[in-house]
Amino acid sequence: MTAGVRFELLGPMRAYRGDERLGTGTPQQQAMLAVLLLRSGHGAGLGELIDALWGEEPPHAAVTTLRTYAWRWRKVLAEPGVLVSVGDGYRLVLEKPCLDVQEAEELAARAAVERGAGRREAAAKLLREALGLWQGEPLAALPGPYAERQRSRLEELRLRLLEDRLELDIEAGGEAAAVPDLRLLTSEHPLRERPVALLMRALCRTGRQADALNLFRTARQGLISEIGLEPGPELLSLHQRILSGDQELAGAEDGGRRGAAVALSGGPAPDTAAAVTEGGGGGGGGPEPEPEAPPVPAQTPSAPGDFTGRAALVRRLAEALTPAGDSGPALALISGMGGVGKTALALHTADRVRDLFPDGQLYADLRGTDAHDPCDPGHVLVGFLAALGVTADALPADVEGRAALFRSMTAGRRMLVVLDNARDAVQVRPLLPGPGRCAVLVTSRPRLAGLPARHQADLDVFELPEALELFGRVIGRDRLEAEPETARELVATCGFLPLAVRIVAARLAARPSWTVALLTARLADERRRLNELRVGDLAIAPVFELGYRQLSAEQARAFRVLACLDGPGIGLTSAAAALGADEFHVEEVLESLVDVAMLESPTPGRYRFHDLLRTFGRQCAGAGAGAGAGAGAGVGVDRAELAGALDGLLDHLLATACAAFRHAVPGDPVAAALGPLRARPLSFAGLEPARIWALTESETALALAAQIAACARPGHPAWRGRLRAAIDLLIALSPFHQDTRYGQLAPTGLLLAEAAARHGDRKAEGRARFLCGTIALKDTRLAEAETEARLAVLACREAGDTVVLRQALNDLGLVAQFLRRFDEAIACFDEAIALARELDHRSGEYATTVNAALARVRSGRAHEAVPACEAVLPGLREMDDRHGICYALYVLGLALHATGRYEEAIARYGDCLAVAGPAGIRQRVAHARYRMADTLRAVGRHAEAQEQAEAALSLCRDLGSDRDSGHALVVLGRTLAERGRAEEARSRLLSASALFAKLGLPDVADVEELLAALPA
């Protein structure tokens, strides 16, 4: 079992290992695993999975697609024995609890037990915990009939749990707090009778029998008009009890609660009023006039009618704002970048809890993002106190006096205070009400430290389903469904920022003739994107401008410079290199940008921009920040400053990548040929920390290389040097190809090669072509690999770049070997060996010698390969080159097999596994296993052969190696055929043939011969 893996389905599907969020792939890939997760350890056959994902109209490639999804999930889950094959399908073997659905169901069961035992408080707590697991629509955006059925089931479960919790709240005397939730529930589900009954009971217990009767009439009319039925027995009986004045519906403590409420609102409780009248105090003989009721302000603006998503967050905020004692106000905070929807969320939440605060709501926009004129708390208190009935002549002169009066006037009252757009905690503190039953909801861009908040909500951008929901509500469902894929692209271009999504939707709503595709195309140009994101009085740029104005000159420079660097993120050391400053000081600056929501920090020491903020930063850099820039923000980034940032970052990455390269390939002269190195590199204690650095920084390196390729100006010496350094950077990272973002290397390498050709720099072009050829070779794109390797050899010969020429010849030999042009392969290898000796490159000489030995095995000259492999093994062991040792042992095993020395071959494969396994060289483990399986088959040990071949196939699929998977399938197919299992053999061989055909390998012909030999 993969330790610490857990899944969430009660909202968008998410997977975590510890605190690390795992990739879950496409919605359909997610849907496949969701089926297995919800079967609680039971397997599902291919037929069941196909029905679950596609229903009655599956695609022709459904089985292949499912197999691909299973392979991808095994890579994500990272350990064998988690997603296991059962029959023709799959089963998940997971520890419990690992799924939020299971957790919710277990909590619900425990709540039922507690309630049955009379422990209502414990039951209610368990139900709240269960409901807190929902984070939106279950299985959001997952396709297929199974997901749709499960969505309905899980929504029904949530409603039942919510009804149970609200019923317990009412029974415990929390009917007033239950009313808002019940009103929302009945409006969303008007045909559901239990929430109606619960709301009628809650209204009766708060003395609102007339409202309860009116609710019954509305519900009854809805049931009759919608489904033609009268209400059920529970509603009818409850209605009759209210009409007959049943006192039990009011609850035993109702009178006491109502009296307390009157006292808190400024008048005497009923019993006290009677005592004063009868006592005759005052000598008038009649009742004293009732004191005037204090004003009940209702200042909160209306919530957006099309508010979308955030359901779980709204529930958490509502719970945090629910008064729970007299110690102080319930305080909840919402923070996040501009345009993320903080105000909309606050107003929606305030509207939801409005009924909890009968003494009114106060609201103020504190203008915290206005660097020049944020609201003074004293002025805000003038408005609040006036709303509470304080006249101008009774106002204290100073802030402290006004704050004290405000606390006194709100003490013991039930009021909600919404403070929007706060600057900092200092601005907020004087505006906090007195002890009692008040609540305060604050929004701000930075997190407000030092306030006693019950809940801090760090608001992020929308998830895809939420963005599409808002988009569809504004433009209309028909237009959304007409262009669903383009709509996804459009909201992604908006960075899923709620304000941006609302703006593009409003533009389309106002232009019925426009298509979604048209607006998406208009936003594709980054230079005009912010100008396109405006409609009426809504615009993105002014929102960002408010935050930018608050920055100091140093913060603004860092914001602009880093925004000009391509790539989704950057590490602290790289940022310090780009900014040309001390790492500790840069960390302070970047963290301060995170604090004001102008930058994000997804993990400690790494930073990234929201896409639209990066675009804004680049506009500030290019236009001197415009006339609106604050005094501290400074001017833009000139060419020299941007060039300095590129050079600083490039020098740092290249120097450190070369240091990592030396750990990955000790003694390789390529390391000395890269550069020149102008920065002091990071140091690594060994290969593993070097590998981790390469994995972490490869994203930044690739983005920087692509940016340099795009910007390099022919004939400019500085850009010529940057281009060479960028190519060398990617070559230095190439030994870590399995750990870096390998899929991005190919297009970036091609961009660099084309840029070098434009510059007429044959040395740079040769190195870039070598990089492209190596990438294509590792991906088994042989035609492309051969083309690039030949271009690399030609350019390197012309430039006299002997170090890279040797590597390119080695690659060209490998291509020829794969294509079974063995004599050509041996010629390339022999020239590469001669160059390695000339360069005194022992490890390169040994590796290419083994390559040549392999070509000799393939060409029928295995007797020459045996002594060649045996000759290099002592040197490889002396160098402790484990990759080289494994490779030589593997090829030696092949040569021994080809010469009929089977037992010796099995022994050498075993030696290879003994080195490769502990060293973590998984690809060589796979090779040795399927070749050992073939030798075991040859000596009649078929059970062992099948076991090794199946283990090799599983590993090859985990590694994503189609060529090796094909070879493992061939061995497995031959073994099964010799065991008399012809149909299983045919299936494996057909799969191998399809893989080889896809890769353009001549091995297809061999497989066809094996298939032809099988019995019909």
C-alpha angles and dihedrals in degrees: 000000000000104000116240099003114147134170135212122207100157090094128355109353112263134172128199137187103199104311094335115104111221127215112256101187127216123352090254092051088051090049091056093056092041089062091055094043092054093049089071098228097325119124128244124212123224091257092055092047092049091050090047095052103033109013116202097347109054119171120254091251095050095122093047090047092053091048089052091050090050091051091050092049091051088056091050094046088048099200132081120243096042102090102031131181115247116183105313092333141051144262132198118228106198137155119245134278095032102124128064091217091059090046092052092049092048092049090050091052092049090048090054090052092049092048092048088054091052095252096130098163092054090047092051091050091053091049092051089051091051094048090049089066092070112095100175133306110355115250088007114204093358110140131220139064094273093057090048092052092048091049089056092046094048093045089053089050091051092049092049092050091047091050091049091050094048091049090053090048090054092047089051093053098263096119095126091055090046095056098078093049091046093049090053091046095050092047091051094043107027094164094054106099103195096066089049090053092047092049091049090052092047092050091050092051089054092050096257100123092146090057089049092053092047089050090053092052092050093047092047092051090050093051093049095046096043105039104005096242135121118236117278126260095271095057093042092050092047090050091053092048091054092048091050092051096246103192093201089072090064092060127234095269099042098105093051092051094050091049091052091049092055091049092051091050093058106269129094122266114256096257092050092049091054092050093053092050095049094045091064092219114173096036095252095112091218135081117285115243114267114254114255112265113246117250118272105217120204103188104146111111119239115280117244108273092218097048107158137200127340090107096148092045092050090053092050092048092047090052091048091052095049107110111247106172147340100270097097144314119307104246128199126178131204119193134173147118123302114283095021093115105257096144094045090051092048094050093045091050091046090053091050094053096037094111091059090065110055092166092068147258130273123200136188135172102218094194091222092164092058102098092195105037117024114165116274109233089224092059091047090052090054089060094044094049092046089053088054092054102264111146123223094252091055095054117113114238100233136053094246092054093047091048091051091049091048091052090049094050094048097043110117094007129114104236135147119217119195115195109188127197099004120189100208144329092274090063092048103046099075089051096059113112126233129272118295134062102334126122133203128205116193130187125195141151096235123050109261108229122200100034119119096239124174090204134016113198114197099198117215131187121281125284112240095260091051092049092050091046093055091042091051094046091056101040097032131261094259094059091046093051091047092062107020098153093046089048089055090051092049096052089045089054086054088056087239087280106158096222092049092048090050091050096051090044091050091049091053093044089055091048109051092176093059120093125217088244092057094055091043089056091050090054094047091084105079092203093064099030098101091046089054091051097078135090127167107324093340118098137149101215097063090051090056091041091061091058093043092055091061094059124104118235091260093048092047093051092051090047093052098041096048091044088060092059116088122232135077096261147001136210125235096251091048092048090051090051091050093048093043094229142115114288095232093050092046089052090057091050094047093045089052088054089051089051092057092044095246091117135026130224108201092177132009110284096013128096138189141175128234103248094247093046088053089052090049090048091053091050089051089050094049099042102037088255090290128254091301097064115119123247092254096045095075129197134310132281115275123211093260092053093048091047089051091052092049092047094046093050094042094049092049095048095045094049093048093043089054090051089052091046091058090057092048097045108021114201096012108144090213088082091062092046094058120090143338091255113217103169135066107254129221112257125233128207092212147329097297097059088044090053092049091051091050091050092049099044101035091091091056092043094051093047091049092049092050091048091052091048090052095045101038110122116211115241094022110118095207093054090046088057093046091050092053091047092050091052091048089049092059092044089053090053095045096091087063093054094130091054100041130070090278096175090064094052095076099056091039092050090051091050090052093048092051092047091050090050090052088053092048090233103149094182093053091043092051092053093046091048089050089052091050091048093049091051093048091047093053088050090049092240089145102175091052091042091053093048094049094043092052091049089048093050091049095048095043092051090052092047095043090236095155097170095058092035089063091052093047092051090051090052092047089052091052091052091051090048092052088051090049095245089135101167090053090048092052091049091053092046093048092053090048090051091052091051091048090055090048089053092042087237101156099174090049091048092051094046094050091045088058090047089054090047090054090051089052090052090052092048094053097261097110092139088068092049097057097065091040092058093042090051095057098043096081092053092047091050091049089054091044087230098165095180090052093045092052092048094049092048090049095051090043088056090051091050093048091049091050091053092050096252092130102162091050089049091053089050093052092049088052090051089051092052091048090060101034097047099058091038091056094238092149099171092057089048088057092048093049092047098054093041090049087049090055092051091047088052090051091056093046099255092131101160091055090044092054092048093051093045093051091048090049092049092052091050093046091053091048089052092048093235109149095180093053091043088056092052092048090050091052092053091045091048093050091048093050091047092054089049090057096253097125100163093051089046091051091051092053094045093049089053090050092049091052092052094048091047091052090052094045093239122157089226086092090082092055091052092048089056091052091049091050090054094056117102113260 
